[in-house]
Amino acid sequence: MLRRVVLLPVVLAGCSVGPDYRPRSASELGVPEEYSVPAAASAEDLTRWWDRFDDPVLGRLIEQARTANLDVAQAVARLRQARESLLQSRSNLLPTVSGSAGYQRNENIRGGGRSFTLPDGTVIDTGGGGSNSFTAGLSASYQVGIFGEVRRTVEASGAQYEAAGFDSAAVLISVQGEVARNYVLARLLQAQIANARASLALQDDNLEIAGFRVQAGLVSSLDVEQARGQRAQTAATIPNLEQQYNAAVSRLGVLTGQAPGAFRAELAAAKPIPTGPVVVGAGVPADVLRRRPDVRASERTLAAATAQIGVATARLYPALAISGNINTNAQTIGGIGDAITGALFAGLTQAIFNGGRLRSQVRASEAAAEGAFAAYRGTVLLALEDVENAVVALRSAQERERQFGIALDAANNAAILNRSQYRSGLTDFTTLQQQEAALLNARNGAAQARADAATATVALYTALGGGWDPAVIPQAPETGTR
């Protein structure tokens, strides 16, 4: 009989009210079978996409950001908090046990403990002395959760913990992408500064040639003034480019958890803008459900919201609580176990009238789940939008880079011919000035197109969910140290 009584709460606890969570298929989420823009359907391992740029400096910056970035550290701290919430929820599946122990000394001070002898020889004891009292006890309580409110709470906490893990991965991916974009920007600005200084050197030569021609009486002083004005305008662009370069380098320092100037010396030497692969395998749209951590976090949030419906529904039904205690009392330590008393209590509580509050909580939980599903679908569609935009941006940047290469070659040849003609007096300075400006624009355009292609490649890797291992659910570290 005792065995049946013990097993009864366990059996009852296995009954959970509320809907069971069901993962949604790609079609239910509105995911098409293929992208609406041309994209390589091959699947790639994107865990370390930055290695495809073959730039050791970029690789070191991203690796340092992965371990030292403060946004990542905050995300990990939130993940640890979610893990502790899950552990606290799981503890409610087990009984709560507490123990107590006590000691008391009872003294009888009446008469001061004196004794005296009567004339007939009788000894009278007036009292005094005392006794010891030792107590020990053990109590336990257990919230059975007949209709699964405890299990549903654990289920919700588990889903929230996994969502926090995916959120931390999403932060990591975002930080990696931002590091790469700022690194590309820094290299682009270095190239633009170099272009401006190269153009400035040519304009110094032009100014000198114009001065010689004015002294020779071949042209008016108008050529000199035009040359001075053009040189000044080019020189004025350099401080602005240097300011933007400083901002990009400072940002890289902060992204890696260091002072803004941490990489100023390392990046001082100009290097080419990194070039990624020509083709990036985007896979099929359904891949974003697995690759993108923000999508998986939204899915887990929906699972948690579904479990909360069960928690709210269980409050409509009776709640069973079991408690018991064991106590003993003795005058000596050796007799502490001679007399043991105990009690077992069980009680059911049921809400009879609450003004509709509990049913309103159920409806509110259902509405929250519907909102979570809408947010999940929105996240999925936004992920698909990111991928398609990045694919188009990459293709556009690659085509611009190709066309600017042609334009740069033509502008460079035209500038050489025009400069030779000006020295020979076969063309005027205005034509030379226009050609020099076209050459500078072509150089900057080619550099900008190359940087745009690298940035679009980074954006595509980020949109595809690259930069983490989707086969592993992120777990919180055991300690606060990183």
C-alpha positions in Angstrom: 0.0 0.0 0.0 2.8 2.4 0.9 4.4 1.8 -2.5 1.2 2.8 -4.2 1.0 6.0 -2.2 4.6 6.9 -3.1 4.1 6.2 -6.8 0.8 8.0 -7.1 2.3 11.6 -7.2 4.9 10.5 -9.8 2.2 9.1 -12.1 0.0 12.2 -11.6 3.0 14.4 -12.3 3.4 12.9 -15.7 0.1 14.5 -16.9 0.9 17.8 -18.5 -1.9 20.1 -19.7 -1.4 22.6 -22.5 -0.2 22.2 -26.1 3.0 20.2 -26.8 5.4 22.2 -29.0 5.7 21.2 -32.6 8.5 22.4 -34.8 7.3 24.2 -37.9 8.2 23.1 -41.4 9.9 25.3 -44.0 6.6 25.6 -45.9 4.7 26.7 -42.8 7.2 29.5 -42.4 6.9 30.7 -45.9 10.3 29.5 -47.0 10.6 29.1 -50.8 12.4 26.2 -52.4 15.0 28.4 -54.0 16.1 32.1 -53.9 14.5 34.6 -56.3 17.9 35.7 -57.4 20.7 33.6 -59.0 22.7 32.1 -56.2 25.1 29.2 -56.0 23.2 26.2 -54.5 26.3 24.5 -53.2 26.7 24.3 -49.4 29.9 25.3 -47.7 31.4 25.1 -44.3 31.2 28.7 -43.1 32.5 28.2 -39.6 35.7 30.1 -40.3 34.8 32.1 -43.4 37.4 34.8 -42.8 40.1 32.2 -43.7 38.9 32.5 -47.3 40.2 36.1 -47.5 43.7 34.8 -47.0 44.6 37.9 -44.9 46.5 37.0 -41.6 45.8 40.4 -40.1 42.1 40.1 -40.6 42.2 36.6 -39.1 44.0 37.8 -36.0 41.6 40.6 -35.5 38.5 38.4 -35.7 40.1 35.7 -33.4 40.8 38.4 -30.8 37.3 39.8 -31.1 35.8 36.3 -30.6 37.5 36.1 -27.2 37.7 39.7 -25.9 34.8 41.6 -27.4 32.7 43.1 -24.6 29.3 42.6 -26.4 30.2 38.9 -26.7 31.1 38.9 -23.0 27.7 40.4 -22.1 25.9 37.8 -24.2 27.8 35.0 -22.5 26.9 36.5 -19.1 23.2 36.4 -20.2 23.7 32.8 -21.2 25.0 31.9 -17.8 22.0 33.6 -16.2 19.7 31.6 -18.4 21.5 28.4 -17.3 21.0 29.2 -13.6 17.3 29.9 -14.2 17.1 26.5 -15.8 18.8 24.8 -12.8 16.5 26.6 -10.4 13.5 25.4 -12.4 14.8 21.8 -12.4 15.2 21.9 -8.6 11.4 22.2 -8.3 11.2 18.7 -9.7 12.7 17.4 -6.5 11.6 17.6 -2.9 12.9 20.4 -0.6 14.6 18.9 2.4 15.8 20.8 5.5 17.3 19.7 8.8 17.4 21.2 12.3 19.2 20.5 15.5 19.1 22.1 18.9 20.4 22.0 22.5 18.9 23.5 25.6 20.1 23.5 29.2 17.4 23.8 31.9 18.5 25.0 35.3 16.5 24.9 38.5 17.8 27.9 40.5 15.1 27.9 43.2 16.7 27.7 46.6 20.1 28.3 45.1 20.8 24.6 45.1 21.3 24.4 48.9 20.6 21.5 51.3 20.4 21.2 55.1 19.9 18.5 57.8 17.0 18.4 60.2 17.5 17.6 63.9 16.3 14.1 63.3 19.0 13.6 60.7 16.8 14.0 57.5 18.6 15.8 54.6 16.4 18.4 52.7 17.4 19.3 49.1 15.9 22.7 48.1 16.4 22.2 44.4 19.0 23.4 42.0 20.9 21.4 39.5 19.4 21.1 35.9 18.9 18.9 32.9 19.9 18.8 29.2 17.6 18.7 26.2 18.8 17.6 22.7 16.6 17.9 19.6 17.0 16.9 16.0 14.6 17.1 13.1 14.2 16.6 9.4 11.5 18.1 7.2 10.6 17.8 3.5 8.1 19.3 1.1 7.3 18.5 -2.5 5.1 20.3 -5.0 3.8 17.4 -7.1 2.6 19.3 -10.1 -0.2 17.0 -10.9 -1.0 18.7 -14.2 2.5 19.4 -15.3 3.0 23.0 -14.2 6.5 22.3 -12.9 7.5 20.2 -15.9 6.2 22.9 -18.3 8.1 25.5 -16.4 11.3 23.5 -16.8 10.5 23.0 -20.5 10.1 26.8 -20.9 13.3 27.5 -19.0 15.2 24.9 -21.1 14.0 26.6 -24.3 14.9 30.0 -23.0 18.4 28.7 -22.2 18.9 27.4 -25.7 17.5 30.7 -27.1 20.1 32.6 -25.0 22.8 30.3 -26.5 21.7 31.1 -30.0 21.5 34.8 -29.1 25.1 34.7 -28.0 26.1 33.1 -31.3 24.2 35.8 -33.2 26.1 38.5 -31.3 29.4 36.7 -32.1 28.5 36.6 -35.8 27.6 40.3 -35.8 30.9 41.3 -34.1 32.9 39.2 -36.6 31.2 40.9 -39.5 31.7 44.3 -38.0 35.4 43.6 -37.5 35.8 42.5 -41.1 33.8 45.6 -42.4 36.0 48.0 -40.5 39.1 46.3 -41.6 38.1 46.5 -45.2 37.2 50.2 -44.7 40.6 50.9 -43.1 42.4 49.3 -46.1 40.1 51.2 -48.5 40.9 54.6 -46.9 44.6 53.8 -47.0 44.2 53.2 -50.8 42.2 56.4 -51.2 44.8 58.4 -49.2 47.6 56.9 -51.4 45.6 57.8 -54.6 45.2 61.4 -53.3 48.9 61.7 -52.6 49.8 60.3 -56.0 47.5 62.7 -57.7 48.9 65.5 -55.5 52.4 64.6 -56.8 51.3 64.8 -60.4 49.6 68.1 -59.7 52.8 69.5 -58.2 54.5 68.6 -61.5 51.7 70.2 -63.5 52.0 73.4 -61.4 55.7 73.5 -62.0 55.2 73.0 -65.8 52.5 75.7 -65.9 54.9 78.1 -64.1 57.7 77.4 -66.7 55.3 77.9 -69.6 54.0 81.2 -68.1 57.6 82.4 -67.7 58.3 81.5 -71.3 55.3 83.5 -72.3 53.6 80.5 -73.9 50.5 80.7 -71.7 48.8 83.1 -69.4 49.0 83.0 -65.6 45.5 81.4 -65.7 47.1 78.0 -66.0 49.1 78.5 -62.9 46.0 79.6 -60.9 44.0 76.6 -62.2 46.9 74.3 -61.2 47.1 75.9 -57.7 43.3 75.5 -57.2 43.3 71.9 -58.3 46.2 71.0 -56.1 44.5 72.7 -53.1 41.3 70.8 -53.6 43.0 67.5 -53.8 45.1 68.3 -50.7 41.9 69.2 -48.8 40.5 65.7 -49.2 43.5 64.0 -47.4 42.7 65.2 -43.8 39.1 64.0 -44.2 40.3 60.6 -45.4 42.8 60.4 -42.5 40.0 61.2 -40.0 37.9 58.4 -41.4 40.8 56.0 -41.3 41.5 56.9 -37.7 37.8 56.2 -36.8 38.0 52.8 -38.5 41.2 51.8 -36.7 39.8 53.0 -33.4 36.7 51.0 -33.9 38.8 47.9 -34.5 40.5 48.4 -31.2 37.2 48.7 -29.3 35.7 45.7 -31.1 38.6 43.6 -29.8 38.2 44.7 -26.3 41.1 47.1 -26.3 41.9 50.8 -26.3 41.1 52.6 -29.6 44.7 53.0 -30.6 45.7 49.3 -30.0 46.2 48.5 -33.7 47.4 51.9 -34.9 51.0 50.8 -35.3 50.2 47.4 -36.7 47.9 48.8 -39.4 50.1 51.8 -40.3 51.7 50.0 -43.3 49.2 50.1 -46.1 48.2 46.7 -47.5 45.8 45.8 -50.4 42.1 45.5 -49.8 41.3 41.9 -49.0 39.7 39.9 -51.7 37.3 37.0 -51.0 36.3 34.1 -53.2 34.5 34.9 -56.5 31.7 32.5 -55.7 30.1 31.9 -52.3 27.8 28.9 -52.0 24.5 30.2 -50.6 22.8 26.8 -50.5 19.0 26.7 -50.5 16.6 29.0 -48.5 15.8 26.2 -46.0 19.4 26.2 -44.8 18.8 29.5 -42.9 16.6 27.6 -40.5 19.7 25.7 -39.4 22.5 28.1 -40.1 21.2 31.4 -38.7 21.4 31.5 -34.9 18.9 34.4 -34.7 16.4 32.2 -36.5 17.0 29.3 -34.1 16.7 31.7 -31.1 13.3 32.8 -32.4 12.3 29.2 -32.7 13.3 28.4 -29.2 11.5 31.5 -27.9 8.3 30.2 -29.6 8.9 26.8 -27.8 9.2 28.6 -24.5 6.0 30.6 -25.1 4.2 27.4 -26.0 5.3 25.8 -22.7 4.1 28.8 -20.8 0.5 28.1 -22.0 0.7 24.8 -20.2 2.0 26.6 -17.0 -1.0 29.0 -17.1 -3.5 26.2 -17.9 -2.3 24.1 -15.0 -3.2 26.8 -12.6 -6.9 26.1 -13.4 -6.6 22.7 -11.8 -5.9 21.4 -8.3 -2.4 21.6 -6.9 -1.0 18.9 -4.7 1.6 19.5 -2.0 3.1 16.9 0.2 5.2 17.6 3.3 6.5 15.6 6.2 8.8 15.8 9.2 10.7 13.6 11.6 11.7 14.8 15.1 13.5 13.4 18.1 14.1 14.7 21.6 16.4 13.3 24.3 18.2 14.4 27.4 21.6 12.9 26.3 23.4 12.6 22.9 23.4 8.9 23.2 19.6 8.7 23.5 18.9 11.0 20.5 17.5 8.2 18.5 15.5 6.4 21.2 12.2 8.3 20.6 11.4 9.4 17.1 8.1 11.0 16.0 7.0 11.9 12.5 4.1 13.2 10.5 3.1 13.2 6.8 0.8 15.8 5.3 -0.8 16.1 1.9 -3.0 18.8 0.7 -4.9 19.9 -2.5 -5.6 23.5 -3.3 -8.1 24.6 -6.0 -8.9 28.1 -7.0 -12.7 28.5 -6.7 -13.3 32.2 -7.6 -10.6 34.6 -9.0 -12.7 36.9 -11.2 -11.5 35.2 -14.4 -7.8 36.1 -13.7 -6.5 32.5 -14.3 -8.3 32.1 -17.6 -7.2 35.5 -18.7 -3.6 34.4 -18.0 -4.1 31.4 -20.3 -5.4 33.6 -23.1 -2.5 36.0 -22.5 -0.1 33.1 -22.8 -1.8 32.0 -26.0 -1.5 35.5 -27.5 2.2 35.6 -26.5 2.7 32.3 -28.3 1.0 33.7 -31.4 3.2 36.7 -31.3 6.3 34.6 -30.9 5.3 32.6 -34.0 4.8 35.8 -36.0 8.3 37.0 -34.7 9.7 33.7 -35.8 8.3 33.9 -39.3 9.5 37.5 -39.5 13.0 36.6 -38.5 13.1 33.8 -41.1 11.9 36.2 -43.9 14.4 38.8 -42.8 17.2 36.2 -43.0 16.1 35.4 -46.5 16.0 39.0 -47.4 19.5 39.5 -46.0 20.9 36.6 -48.1 19.3 37.8 -51.4 20.4 41.4 -50.8 23.9 40.3 -50.1 24.0 38.0 -53.2 22.9 40.9 -55.5 25.3 43.3 -53.8 28.2 41.0 -54.3 27.4 40.4 -58.0 26.9 44.2 -58.5 30.2 45.0 -56.8 32.1 42.4 -58.8 30.7 43.9 -62.1 31.6 47.4 -61.0 35.1 46.3 -60.1 35.5 44.8 -63.6 34.2 48.0 -65.3 36.3 50.3 -63.1 39.3 48.2 -64.0 38.7 49.0 -67.7 38.0 52.7 -66.8 41.2 52.9 -64.8 43.3 51.5 -67.5 41.8 54.0 -70.1 42.0 57.0 -67.7 45.7 56.2 -66.9 46.6 56.0 -70.6 44.7 59.1 -71.4 46.4 61.0 -68.6 49.8 60.0 -69.8 49.0 61.2 -73.4 47.4 64.4 -72.2 50.3 65.3 -69.9 52.7 64.8 -72.8 50.6 66.9 -75.1 50.4 69.7 -72.5 54.2 69.8 -72.2 54.4 70.0 -75.9 51.8 72.8 -76.1 49.3 70.7 -78.0 46.5 71.0 -75.5 45.4 73.4 -72.9 45.5 73.1 -69.1 41.8 72.8 -68.7 41.8 69.5 -70.7 44.7 68.3 -68.6 43.0 69.2 -65.4 39.8 67.3 -66.4 41.9 64.2 -67.4 43.8 64.2 -64.1 40.5 64.4 -62.2 39.1 61.5 -64.2 42.2 59.5 -63.4 41.8 60.1 -59.6 38.1 59.3 -59.8 38.9 56.0 -61.7 41.5 55.0 -59.1 39.1 55.7 -56.2 36.2 54.0 -58.0 38.3 50.9 -58.6 39.3 50.8 -54.9 35.7 51.5 -53.8 34.4 48.7 -56.0 36.9 46.2 -54.6 36.1 47.2 -51.1 32.4 46.9 -51.9 32.9 43.4 -53.2 34.8 42.4 -50.0 32.1 44.0 -47.8 29.3 42.3 -49.8 31.1 39.0 -49.3 31.3 39.5 -45.6 27.6 40.5 -45.6 26.8 37.3 -47.4 28.7 35.1 -45.0 27.0 36.9 -42.1 23.6 36.6 -43.7 24.1 32.8 -44.3 25.0 32.4 -40.6 28.7 31.9 -41.0 31.1 32.2 -38.1 29.9 29.5 -35.7 29.2 25.8 -35.7 25.4 25.2 -36.2 25.8 21.5 -35.2 26.5 22.5 -31.6 24.1 24.3 -29.3 26.1 27.0 -27.4 26.5 26.2 -23.7 27.4 28.5 -20.9 30.9 28.3 -19.4 31.1 26.8 -15.9 32.7 29.9 -14.4 32.6 33.7 -15.1 36.1 33.7 -16.4 36.6 33.8 -20.1 
